């Protein structure tokens, strides 16, 4: 493992935590209420990403995917103090929220670009 690999892992860890953590927190807060804390969402994102990097180094394919789904659900279950079904619902809601937020942000970005383009022409 080179220094470049370590840097890439750190960047992936930081970016994933910043992007996934708040979405997990919003999802957890919606389904779990006050038990879901913002820091817990960040921990879930950071640990899930880190475990994903390690598991991805040893396993591939469907087995790795199954292991990672169980890990992510286990992290949600542990940090948000809920059962497996509620953890699954929290994960599904987080995915939906992520898609909606990404879509809205892309629309804002496209609108900004469209507003700026006539000024350059």
Secondary structure, DSSP 8 states (H G I E B T S, - for coil): --HHHHHHHHHHHHHHHHHHHHHHHHHHHHHHGGGS-HHHHHHHHHHHHHHHHHHHHH--HHHHHHHHHHHHHHHHHHHHT--HHHHHHHHHHHHHHHHHHHHHHHHHHHHHHHHHHHHH-
